[in-house]
Amino acid sequence: MDSYNPINRAVYHAILDQGIEEALHPDLAEIAPEVIQDGLEDLHWDFMEEDWVIESIAWLGQLGKVRAISILEEITIEKKYMVLNSWPLVARAAAQDALRILKERLEYKGRQEGEPEDPAPSPEEAPLEEAPH
């Protein structure tokens, strides 16, 4: 977000509501997956291994939101030209870890609330390979 845009008003409010609280504010937790996804969608390859990208991917696992599953699975298994990994190994590994954490959190939350386990599909379990640049 380079400059103020009224379209991002909900994001601005959620960030301000979060302030310096330790616990993640529910409004920010609700919109964060979309904000992160938007930031990652058109990310140039040169930035995909930067710390802020890896931390953003890892954070998706902590949010506890079902819609983050599709984002993490996409990072883990997305291909270019049907054969090349779209994301570097470090990002795919972070996405796999975040996906595992997220599914564990959702499963635990479901047990606490008496809900059935989350039926979301698992990403391919094949070992991760380094993608050529």
C-alpha contacts under 8 A as a table, 3 or more apart, distances in Angstrom:
res1	aa1	res2	aa2	distance
1	M	4	Y	7.38
4	Y	8	N	7.68
5	N	8	N	5.61
5	N	9	R	7.16
6	P	9	R	5.17
7	I	10	A	7.76
8	N	11	V	5.27
8	N	12	Y	6.35
9	R	12	Y	5.09
9	R	13	H	6.18
10	A	13	H	5.15
10	A	14	A	6.09
11	V	14	A	5.12
11	V	15	I	6.17
11	V	28	L	7.33
11	V	31	I	7.07
12	Y	15	I	5.22
12	Y	16	L	6.20
13	H	16	L	5.10
13	H	17	D	5.99
14	A	17	D	5.02
14	A	18	Q	6.07
14	A	25	H	7.52
14	A	27	D	5.48
14	A	28	L	4.89
15	I	18	Q	5.05
15	I	19	G	6.46
15	I	28	L	6.53
16	L	19	G	5.24
17	D	25	H	7.08
18	Q	21	E	5.91
18	Q	24	L	6.76
18	Q	25	H	5.33
18	Q	28	L	6.99
21	E	24	L	7.02
21	E	25	H	7.71
24	L	28	L	6.91
24	L	29	A	6.43
25	H	28	L	5.42
25	H	29	A	6.27
26	P	29	A	4.98
26	P	30	E	6.05
27	D	30	E	5.11
27	D	31	I	6.52
28	L	31	I	5.39
28	L	32	A	5.68
29	A	32	A	5.32
29	A	33	P	7.54
29	A	63	L	5.90
29	A	65	K	7.85
30	E	33	P	7.16
30	E	65	K	7.47
31	I	34	E	5.60
31	I	35	V	6.37
32	A	35	V	5.02
32	A	36	I	5.96
33	P	36	I	5.17
33	P	37	Q	5.93
33	P	60	L	6.50
33	P	63	L	7.93
33	P	65	K	7.77
33	P	67	R	7.26
33	P	68	A	5.78
34	E	37	Q	5.00
34	E	38	D	6.03
35	V	38	D	5.18
35	V	39	G	6.25
36	I	39	G	5.03
36	I	40	L	6.14
36	I	56	S	6.77
36	I	57	I	7.96
37	Q	40	L	5.07
37	Q	41	E	5.89
37	Q	71	I	6.68
38	D	41	E	5.40
38	D	42	D	7.64
39	G	42	D	6.99
39	G	43	L	6.87
40	L	43	L	5.14
40	L	53	V	7.74
43	L	47	F	6.76
43	L	48	M	6.90
44	H	47	F	5.77
44	H	48	M	6.83
45	W	48	M	5.27
45	W	87	W	7.61
45	W	133	H	7.96
46	D	49	E	7.31
47	F	50	E	5.45
47	F	53	V	7.51
48	M	53	V	6.19
48	M	54	I	7.71
48	M	87	W	6.94
48	M	88	P	6.88
48	M	91	A	6.91
49	E	53	V	6.65
49	E	54	I	6.68
49	E	88	P	6.90
49	E	90	V	6.60
49	E	91	A	6.45
50	E	53	V	5.45
50	E	54	I	6.50
51	D	54	I	5.16
51	D	55	E	5.99
52	W	55	E	5.06
52	W	56	S	5.99
53	V	56	S	5.06
53	V	57	I	6.25
53	V	91	A	7.75
54	I	57	I	5.13
54	I	58	A	6.18
54	I	90	V	7.52
54	I	91	A	5.79
54	I	94	A	6.35
55	E	58	A	4.98
55	E	59	W	5.99
56	S	59	W	5.01
56	S	60	L	6.56
57	I	60	L	5.42
57	I	61	G	7.44
57	I	72	L	7.35
57	I	91	A	7.40
57	I	94	A	6.36
57	I	95	A	5.88
57	I	98	A	7.01
58	A	61	G	5.62
58	A	62	Q	7.19
58	A	94	A	5.79
58	A	95	A	6.51
58	A	97	D	7.35
58	A	98	A	5.11
59	W	62	Q	5.14
59	W	63	L	6.55
59	W	98	A	7.29
60	L	63	L	5.36
60	L	64	G	7.59
60	L	65	K	7.97
60	L	68	A	6.06
60	L	72	L	7.71
60	L	98	A	6.44
60	L	102	L	7.66
61	G	64	G	6.40
61	G	68	A	7.44
61	G	97	D	7.74
61	G	98	A	4.06
61	G	99	L	5.78
61	G	100	R	7.61
61	G	101	I	5.54
61	G	102	L	4.43
62	Q	98	A	7.31
62	Q	101	I	7.13
62	Q	102	L	6.34
63	L	102	L	7.50
64	G	68	A	7.92
64	G	102	L	5.67
64	G	105	R	6.26
64	G	106	L	6.31
65	K	68	A	5.67
65	K	69	I	7.70
65	K	102	L	7.64
65	K	106	L	7.85
66	V	69	I	5.65
66	V	106	L	7.61
67	R	70	S	5.99
67	R	71	I	7.30
68	A	71	I	5.18
68	A	72	L	6.23
69	I	72	L	5.21
69	I	73	E	6.02
69	I	99	L	6.39
69	I	102	L	7.58
69	I	120	A	7.63
70	S	73	E	5.10
70	S	74	E	6.02
71	I	74	E	5.20
71	I	75	I	6.42
72	L	75	I	5.18
72	L	76	T	6.20
72	L	95	A	5.14
72	L	96	Q	7.14
72	L	98	A	7.34
72	L	99	L	6.12
73	E	76	T	4.95
73	E	77	I	6.11
73	E	78	E	7.83
73	E	95	A	7.26
73	E	96	Q	7.68
73	E	99	L	7.42
73	E	122	S	7.68
73	E	123	P	5.60
74	E	77	I	5.44
74	E	78	E	5.09
75	I	78	E	5.73
75	I	86	S	7.47
75	I	87	W	6.27
75	I	91	A	7.39
75	I	92	R	5.92
75	I	95	A	6.41
76	T	87	W	7.48
76	T	91	A	7.89
76	T	92	R	4.69
76	T	93	A	7.45
76	T	95	A	5.97
76	T	96	Q	6.38
76	T	123	P	6.97
77	I	85	N	7.20
77	I	92	R	7.89
77	I	123	P	6.75
77	I	124	E	6.82
78	E	85	N	6.21
78	E	86	S	5.62
78	E	87	W	7.44
79	K	82	M	5.19
79	K	83	V	5.85
79	K	84	L	5.28
79	K	85	N	4.57
79	K	86	S	4.99
80	K	83	V	6.16
80	K	84	L	5.05
80	K	85	N	6.08
80	K	86	S	5.46
81	Y	84	L	6.31
84	L	131	A	6.42
84	L	132	P	7.60
85	N	88	P	7.05
85	N	130	E	7.98
85	N	131	A	5.46
86	S	131	A	7.63
87	W	91	A	6.17
87	W	92	R	6.23
87	W	131	A	7.28
88	P	91	A	5.51
88	P	92	R	6.30
88	P	130	E	6.30
88	P	131	A	5.68
89	L	92	R	5.08
89	L	93	A	5.98
89	L	128	L	6.57
89	L	129	E	6.39
89	L	130	E	5.05
89	L	131	A	6.72
90	V	93	A	5.14
90	V	94	A	6.18
91	A	94	A	5.05
91	A	95	A	6.13
92	R	95	A	4.97
92	R	96	Q	6.16
92	R	128	L	7.38
93	A	96	Q	5.08
93	A	97	D	6.23
93	A	128	L	7.36
94	A	97	D	5.16
94	A	98	A	6.04
95	A	98	A	5.01
95	A	99	L	5.91
96	Q	99	L	5.04
96	Q	100	R	6.21
97	D	100	R	5.18
97	D	101	I	6.26
98	A	101	I	5.08
98	A	102	L	5.94
99	L	102	L	5.03
99	L	103	K	6.06
100	R	103	K	5.29
100	R	104	E	6.17
101	I	104	E	5.13
101	I	105	R	6.15
102	L	105	R	5.08
102	L	106	L	6.13
103	K	106	L	5.04
103	K	107	E	5.93
103	K	118	D	7.52
104	E	107	E	5.06
104	E	108	Y	6.05
105	R	108	Y	5.12
105	R	109	K	6.01
106	L	109	K	4.97
106	L	110	G	5.96
106	L	117	E	7.72
106	L	118	D	6.78
107	E	110	G	5.03
107	E	111	R	6.23
107	E	117	E	5.43
107	E	118	D	6.31
108	Y	111	R	5.12
108	Y	112	Q	6.19
109	K	112	Q	5.00
109	K	113	E	6.18
110	G	113	E	5.10
110	G	114	G	5.76
110	G	115	E	4.59
110	G	116	P	6.16
110	G	117	E	6.02
110	G	118	D	7.58
111	R	114	G	4.92
111	R	115	E	5.99
111	R	116	P	7.24
111	R	117	E	7.41
112	Q	115	E	7.71
122	S	125	E	7.81
